[in-house]
Amino acid sequence: MKRLTLAPLAGALLGSMAAPSAWALSITKTNNTFGSVDQSSDTRMVEIAASDITTGTGIILSVTATLDFSKCEDSVNTNGCVGGDVDEDSFANEIVFRLTSPDGSEVNLVDAGTFQVDTPFSLRAVITFDDLAGSVLPAIPTNGTFQPVGTLANFAGETVVGTWSLFFQDTLGGDPLGLHSFSLTMETDMSAQPPAVPEPGTMLLFGSGLAGLAAWRYRKQKTV
């Protein structure tokens, strides 16, 4: 008599019911236009077009922002800090970064005073701002992924299409802030709802179906 084996079939059926399917579309946009401010402010923008939404609703699930910037004691150019007295500080507490969505929602990434006053005379950092990061922003700008001052989840549920603006400011004079690049990565909904997780009733029905299938195959094999 042949052995009755349902494991492969059960695995296939469970896999079709429970296996996650890709339902988030990731969009990344970058602005590499250099800018420098000293006791002043400026704005950089990235544009998300409707054509960038290749599938799904274009409704935001999550946002992360990556900034490459320098804070210098003397001057700054596209390569970073230039000159400066190593005995002087660059006062990173003057830095402000704020992100604005196409819908007009604002999230502060860095406030004046977020970083400590006395910082190296010449520094450059690449920071990714992510609500899910394990650490808050350090006292001195450092490469890595950190939580922003505000909450990027405030953008969830808005449309991704349109102009995103990064406001950057150096609040006091004497040591400029340079922004080398500004990048956004956004996850958007590819469906009206995420894939459904089978409920207990569905799993009970599935189990009953397996039991019936087992009985049918048993009877069939006995007649062979």
KOLZA-857222 format. One record per atom (N, C-alpha, C, O, CB): x, y negated, z negated; residue in one letter. Coordinates in pm, whole numbers, plus 50000, padded with zeros to 5 digits. Glycine has a CB too. Layout:
% KOLZA-857222
XYZa/...
% end
This chain:
% KOLZA-857222
500845011850000m/500005000050000m/500894987550000m/501914987049931m/499045000049877m/500494977650079k/501264965350083k/501074957449955k/499994957249895k/500864956950203k/502154950749913r/502074942349793r/501264929749825r/501424923549930r/503504938549741r/500414926349732l/499594914349747l/500414902449696l/500704901449577l/498244915749669l/500774893549786t/501624882149748t/500954869249790t/500754866649909t/503024883349813t/500614861149690l/499974848349717l/500884836449691l/500524825049720l/498734847049635l/502074839049635a/502944827949595a/503274818549712a/503174806349696a/504224833349536a/503674824049830p/503994814749939p/502804806349980p/502934794350007p/504494822350059p/501604812649984l/500414805350023l/500064794749920l/499724783449955l/499244814850042l/500164798449792a/499854788849685a/500814777149692a/500424765549676a/499934795549547a/502094780149715g/503084769449723g/502784760049837g/502914747849823g/504474775049738g/502384765649951a/502094757250066a/500894748250040a/500914736350073a/501844765850189a/499834754249979l/498634746449951l/498904735649847l/498464724249863l/497514755549903l/499624739249741l/499964729249639l/500834718349697l/500674706549664l/500664735849521l/501764722249784g/502634712349845g/501844702449927g/502114690449923g/503684718949931g/500854707350003s/500064698350085s/499204689150002s/498874678150045s/499194706250179s/498844693549879m/498014685349793m/498834675549711m/498404664149690m/497194694049701m/500004679649663a/500714671649564a/501954664749616a/502454655549552a/501094680249450a/502474668949732a/503724663049780a/503534648249808a/502574644549875a/504224670149907a/504424639549758p/504274625249783p/504514622049929p/505364628049994p/505234617249696p/503744612549980s/503944607950116s/504394593450111s/504034586050020s/502654609550201s/505194589450210a/505694575750211a/504514566350232a/503814567350333a/506774573750321a/504304557150140w/503184547850154w/503614533550130w/502774524650121w/502064551550059w/504934531150118a/505434517550101a/506354513950217a/507244521650252a/506174516049967a/506124502350276l/506974497350383l/507964487450322l/507544477950256l/506124490650496l/509264489450345s/510294480650290s/510734470550396s/511064474250509s/511514488950241s/510724457950359i/511124447150449i/512234439250381i/512074434950266i/509904437950487i/513354437250450t/514454429150396t/514764417850493t/514914419950613t/515714437750372t/514854405750439k/515184393850518k/516294386150446k/516294385250323k/513924384850541k/517234380650524t/518374373650467t/518594360250535t/518444359050656t/519634382150478t/518964350150455n/519364337250507n/520824335050467n/521134333950348n/518444325650454n/521724334450565n/523154333150538n/523654318750555n/524864316550566n/523934342350629n/522744309150559t/523144295250575t/523704289750444t/523004289150343t/521944286650622t/524974285850447f/525644280850326f/525074267350285f/524714259150370f/527164279850349f/524994265250154g/524564252250102g/525284249149973g/525614258149896g/523064251950081g/525524236149948s/526214231749828s/525444220349764s/524994211149833s/527674227449859s/525284220849631v/524594210249558v/525404206549435v/526074215049375v/523154214549518v/525344193649397d/526024188849278d/525194177249224d/525154166449283d/527514184449309d/524544179449112q/523554170149058q/522494167249165q/522064155949184q/524234156949010q/522094177949233s/521104176849341s/520494190649363s/520824200249292s/521754171349473s/519614191749461s/518954204449488s/518764206249638s/518894196749716s/517594205349415s/518454218649677d/518224221849818d/517324234249822d/517004240149718d/519584224149896d/516934238049942t/516044249449959t/516494257750078t/516904252350180t/514574244849979t/516424270850063r/516664280050175r/515414288650191r/514734291950093r/517944288850151r/515124292250316m/513884299550343m/514144312150426m/515094312750504m/512894290550414m/513284321950408v/513214333450498v/511774334850543v/510834332050468v/513724346550428v/511604339050666e/510284339850726e/509914354550752e/510684362050812e/510234331750858e/508744358350706i/508204371650735i/507084369950837i/506084363450808i/507684378950605i/507264375750954a/506264374651060a/505264386051053a/505554396650997a/506934374351198a/504094383951110a/503084394451114a/503614406651188a/503224417951157a/501794389451181a/504504404451285s/505064415551362s/506004424251278s/506314435451317s/505814410251484s/506464419051162d/507314427051074d/506504437751001d/507074447350950d/508004417950972d/505194436150997i/504324445950931i/503964456451035i/502934455351102i/503034439250870i/504804466451048t/504614476651151t/503504486351116t/502954493151203t/505904484251173t/503164487050989t/502064495750946t/501584491150810t/502344485250733t/502504510650942t/500334493750779g/499824490650647g/499204476850636g/498924470250736g/500904491850547g/498994472650513t/498214460650485t/499044447950472t/498514436950486t/497444462650360t/500354449250444g/501174437450421g/500964431450284g/501384420150259g/500894427250525g/500314438850194i/500124434250057i/501324438249973i/501784449649979i/498804440049996i/501844428849894i/503084430849819i/502884440549703i/501944439249625i/503614417549768i/503804450149693l/503884459049577l/504994454449483l/504804454349361l/504114473549622l/506154450649539s/507274446349457s/508214437549538s/508234438149661s/508034458449399s/509004429449467v/509974420349529v/511264420749449v/511234420649326v/509404405849537v/512404421149518t/513704418949456t/514424408249538t/514224407149659t/514544432249447t/515274400549471a/516014389849537a/517494391249506a/517864393849392a/515484375849493a/518334389449608t/519784390149589t/520404376849632t/520174372049743t/520404401949671t/521194371049542l/521834358149566l/523344359549554l/523854365549460l/521304347549468l/524054353949651d/525504353049649d/525854338349630d/525574330149719d/526164358949782d/526444334749516f/526664320549487f/527984318349413f/528544327549354f/525504314949405f/528444305949417s/529664301949347s/529364289849259s/528524281449293s/530804298649447s/530054289049146k/529984277149059k/531434273049034k/532214280548976k/529204280048921k/531764260849078c/533174256849087c/533464244049009c/532614235148998c/533564255049232c/534664243348957e/535074231648879e/535334219548969e/535124208148927e/536324234748798e/535794221949093d/536154210749180d/535264210049304d/534424201249315d/537614211849222d/535454219449398s/534664219249521s/534434233549569s/535044242949520s/535364210849632s/533534234949665v/533154248149714v/532934247549865v/532454237449917v/531874253149643v/533294258449934n/532994259550076n/532434273450103n/532074280750010n/534254256750164n/532364277250229t/531744290050265t/532474301950207t/531894312750193t/531664291350414t/533754300150173n/534544311150118n/534514311849966n/534994321549908n/535964309950164n/533964301549902g/533924301249757g/534544288549703g/534534278149770g/534644313349700g/535074289249582c/535624277449516c/536964273349577c/537754281649621c/535794280149365c/537184260149579v/538424254449634v/539014245149529v/538314236649475v/538164246849769v/540304246749500g/540984237949407g/540454239249265g/539844249349229g/540874223649453g/540674229049188g/540194229049051g/541304230948951g/542344236748981g/539154239649033g/541064226148833d/542004227248723d/541644239248637d/540544239848584d/542014214348638d/542554248648624v/542264260848549v/541964258148402v/541464266748331v/543434270548561v/542274246048357d/542004242648217d/540594236848199d/540184233948087d/543044232648167d/539854235148309e/538514229548303e/537474240548322e/537784251448371e/538334218548410e/536234237548282d/535134247048296d/534194242748408d/534214231248454d/534354248248164d/533364252348452s/532444249248562s/530974248148518s/530114245148600s/532564259848669s/530694250548392f/529374248048333f/528224254348413f/527434247348477f/529144233148322f/528144267548408a/527094274848480a/525714272748420a/524714277048478a/527424289548482a/525624266248304n/524304263448246n/523534253148327n/522364250548298n/524464258548102n/524164247248428e/523504237448514e/522734243948629e/522054237048704e/524524227748571e/522824257248642i/522254264248758i/520754266548741i/520284270548634i/522974277648779i/520004263948850v/518574267048856v/518294274148989v/518714269449095v/517694254048842v/517594285548984f/517104292449103f/515604295249084f/515184300148979f/517914305849128f/514824292049185r/513384294449176r/512854299349312r/513154293349415r/512634281649131r/512074310049309l/511544316249431l/510054313149444l/509294314449348l/511774331549429l/509654309049565t/508244305749592t/507734314249707t/508394315549810t/508084290649625t/506564320149689s/505964328949790s/505164320849892s/504904309049870s/505064339349724s/504774327050005p/503924320150102p/502604315350042p/502034305550088p/503644329250220p/502114322249940d/500864318249875d/501064307049774d/500084302149717d/500244330249806d/502324302949750g/502584291949659g/502904296049517g/503104287349432g/501424283149657g/502974308949487s/503344313449353s/504844311349332s/505634313349423s/502974328449332s/505224307149210e/506624304449178e/507104313649067e/506394316348970e/506804289849137e/508344318349082v/508984326448978v/510384320948957v/511174320049051v/509024341649018v/510714317248834n/512054312548800n/512984324548786n/512734333548706n/512044304048670n/514044324448865l/515054334848854l/516094331048748l/516494339348667l/515734337148990l/516514318448751v/517464313048654v/517004299048615v/516694291048703v/518924312748712v/516954296048488d/516644282648438d/517924275648396d/518944282048370d/515644283448320d/517874262348388a/518974254848329a/519144259648186a/518184259948109a/518714239448335a/520374263248150g/520644268348017g/520604283448006g/520914288847899g/519674262647922g/520234290448113t/520214305048108t/521634310448085t/521854319248001t/519624310848239t/522584305148161f/523984309048143f/524634299948038f/524154288948013f/524764308448279f/525714304647979q/526354296947872q/527114284947930q/527394284548050q/527304305847790q/527434275347845v/528034262847890v/529434264947944v/529704261448059v/528064252847776v/530324270547865d/531724271847904d/531934284447987d/531924295547935d/532644272147780d/532114282648117t/532314293748209t/533614291448286t/534114280148289t/531104295148307t/534174301748347p/535444300248419p/535384288948521p/534324286148578p/535814313248489p/536514282448544f/536554270948634f/536174274848776f/535764266348855f/537944264648633f/536304287548809s/536034292148945s/535414306048938s/536074315548899s/537324292149032s/534144307148977l/533514320348976l/532604321949097l/532054312249150l/532704322548845l/532454334449139r/531514338049244r/530834350949202r/531494360249155r/532224339649383r/529534351549219a/528784363349175a/527704366949277a/527134358149342a/528154360949037a/527444379749290v/526324384749369v/525384391649271v/525714401949214v/526814394749484v/524224385749253i/523264390849154i/521974394749225i/521424387149304i/522984380349044i/521484406749195t/520164411149239t/519204409649121t/519454414749012t/520184425949291t/518114402749145f/517094400549042f/515984410749063f/515354411249168f/516534385949047f/515764418848960d/514824429948968d/514144431548833d/514814432948731d/515534443249011d/512814431348831d/512074433148705d/512444446048635d/512404446748512d/510584432848732d/512794456348713l/513054469548656l/514504471548615l/514884482448572l/512664480148755l/515324461248627a/516734462448587a/516824465348438a/515954461448360a/517514449548621a/517884472248400g/518034476148261g/518614465348172g/518664466948050g/518894488148253g/519064454248231s/519724443948152s/519184430048186s/518764427548299s/521244444348175s/519204421248087v/518884407248110v/520134400448166v/521214406348165v/518384400247979v/519994388148213l/521124380948269l/522214378848164l/521904375548049l/520674367348326l/523474380848201p/524574379148106p/524854364348080p/524314355648148p/525854386148158p/525694361647983a/526024347847947a/526764340748060a/526584328748081a/526874347547820a/527594348048132i/528354342648245i/527954350248371i/527904362548368i/529894343648221i/527654343448483p/527264350448606p/528234361648641p/529444359548649p/527184340648721p/527694373548662t/528484385648687t/527794393948794t/526564394648798t/528674393848558t/528574400348881n/527984409148981n/527134419948913n/527534425748813n/529074415649068n/525964422548971g/525124433148916g/523654430548940g/523274420949008g/525384434648768g/522824439148882t/521374438148893t/520804435248755t/521064442448659t/520754451248951t/520024424448746f/519524419848618f/518064415148630f/517584412248739f/520404408448563f/517394414648517q/516044409348513q/516074394248531q/516934387548474q/515344413148381q/515154388748609p/515084374148621p/514504367948494p/513994374948407p/514234370248744p/514594354748485v/513984347748372v/512464349448377v/511824352248275v/514354332748373v/511884347848497g/510454349948516g/510154364348552g/510964373348529g/509914340648624g/508984366548609t/508524380048642t/508164380848790t/507194374648834t/507324384148555t/508954388448866l/508694389749009l/507394397149039l/506854396149149l/509844397049075l/506894404548940a/505614411448957a/504464401648977a/503374405749017a/505334420248836a/504684388848950n/503644378748974n/503274377849122n/502204373049157n/504104365048924n/504184382649209f/503904382349353f/503054394249398f/502524394049509f/505204382049430f/502914404349316a/502184416449354a/500734412949390a/500074405149322a/502214427049240a/500274418849499g/498904416549544g/498774405249644g/497724403749707g/498044413649427g/499834397149661e/499804386449760e/500234392049896e/500734403249906e/500734374749717e/500024383950000t/500474387850133t/501954385050149t/502454375050097t/499674380650242t/502654393650219v/504084391950239v/504384382350354v/505484376850362v/504754405350266v/503414380450444v/503634372650565v/503684357650535v/502854352350460v/502534375550668v/504684350950594g/504804336550577g/506204332550536g/507154340250550g/503804331650474g/506334320350484t/507634314650448t/507904316250299t/507124311650216t/507704299950487t/509014322750267w/509494324050129w/510604313950108w/511504312750191w/509994338650099w/510564306549997s/511514295849972s/512304298349845s/511744302049742s/510804282449964s/513614296249853l/514464296549735l/514934282349705l/515664276449785l/515674306249755l/514524276949592f/514984263949544f/516224266249458f/516204274549368f/513864256549463f/517304258749487f/518494259849403f/518964245849365f/518914236549446f/519624267749477f/519424244649242q/519724231549186q/520944232149095q/521174241949024q/518524226049110q/521714221349099d/522784219049001d/522364206348926d/522294195548986d/524224217449071d/522084207648798t/521404196748726t/522304185148688t/521804174048666t/520774202148604t/523634187348678l/524564176748639l/525714175948739l/525994185648810l/525114179148497l/526364164548744g/527414162548842g/528774167248793g/528984169448673g/527484148148879g/529704168748889g/531084171448852g/531604185048891g/532814186748909g/531234169848709g/530704195048904d/531164208348944d/530034215049023d/529014218848967d/531584217148819d/530234216449154p/529154220249244p/528764235149237p/529524243749193p/529554216949384p/527554237549282l/527004251049300l/526914253649449l/526354245749524l/525594252449231l/527474264849492g/527394268749633g/526574281349650g/526804291249580g/528784270749691g/525604281149743l/524814292949775l/525304298449908l/525224291650011l/523274289649780l/525824310849907h/526384316950028h/525324324750106h/525334324650229h/527544326049992h/524444331550036s/523374338850105s/522234341650008s/522394341549886s/523904352150164s/521094344050067f/519854346349992f/519084357250065f/518754355850183f/518994333049979f/518804368349995s/518164379850057s/516974384449974s/517034384849851s/519164391350074s/515894387850043l/514694393349978l/514404407250031l/514484409650151l/513474384049999l/514064416349941t/513564429549980t/512194431249919t/512014429849798t/514534440949934t/511224434350004m/509834435449960m/509244448949999m/509414453550112m/508994424150019m/508564455149905e/507814467349933e/506354463349951e/505774456649866e/507994477949817e/505774467650063t/504374464350090t/503544477050109t/504064487550145t/504264455450213t/502274475750084d/501344486950087d/501114491450231d/500764483350317d/500014483250020d/501294504450256m/501044509950389m/499634515550401m/499224519750509m/502054520750420m/498904515650292s/497544520850294s/496714513150193s/497264506050109s/497514536050264s/495424514450200a/494564507450106a/494794512349964a/494674504649869a/493104509050144a/495114525049949q/495354531049818q/496554540449828q/496804546149934q/494094538649767q/497304542149718p/498384552049718p/497814566149731p/496624568149707p/499234550949591p/498624575949767p/498144589649779p/497474594249650p/498014592349541p/499294599149815p/496294600349664a/495544604649547a/496214616549479a/496704625549546a/494104608249585a/496224616449348v/496734627649269v/495554636849240v/494534631949190v/497424622849136v/495644649849267p/494514658749243p/494024657949099p/494814658549005p/494904673049275p/492704656449082e/492104655948949e/491874670148898e/491914679648975e/490784647948952e/491614671648765p/491414685048708p/490354693148779p/490514705148798p/491054683848563p/489244686548821g/488184693848891g/488664699349023g/488294710349063g/486994684948913g/489504691449091t/490044695949219t/490954708049200t/490914717449279t/490804684649288t/491784707749094m/492674718749068m/491914731349028m/492324742449061m/493674714948959m/490764729648955l/489954741148918l/489364747649042l/489334759849054l/488854737148820l/488874739149134l/488324744349259l/489404751449339l/489144761849401l/487704732949341l/490604745749338f/491724751949408f/492034765649349f/492284775249423f/492964742949402f/492024766649214g/492304779349148g/491244789749181g/491554801449203g/492384777448997g/489984785449183s/488904794749218s/489064799849360s/488814811549389s/487534787949202s/489494790849448g/489704794949587g/490804805249599g/490694814849675g/490034782949673g/491894803349522l/492964813149524l/492494826749474l/492854837149530l/494134808349439l/491674826549367a/491184839249313a/490314846449415a/490414858649432a/490384836749183a/489454838949484g/488624845049587g/489434850549701g/489144861249754g/487614835149639g/490454843049740l/491324847649848l/492064860349808l/492254869249891l/492324836749886l/492494861149682a/493174873149634a/492264885249642a/492684895949686a/493674871149491a/491014883549599a/490064894849602a/489814899249745a/489734911249772a/488744890949534a/489674889649836w/489414892949975w/490584900750034w/490384910750104w/489144880250057w/491794896150007r/492964903050064r/493104916950002r/493514926250071r/494254894850041r/492774918549872y/492844931649808y/491864941549873y/492214952949903y/492544930349657y/490634936849895r/489644945849956r/490064949550098r/489894960950142r/488234939149958r/490624939850169k/491024942350306k/492144952650314k/492134961350402k/491464929550373k/493114951650221q/494224961150221q/493774975250182q/494354985050228q/495304956450126q/492734976250096k/492264989550057k/491584996750172k/491555009050177k/491304988549939k/491044989050266t/490364995250379t/491324999150490t/490945006150584t/489324985950434t/492574994550479v/493564997750584v/494055012150568v/494885016750647v/494774987750578v/
% end
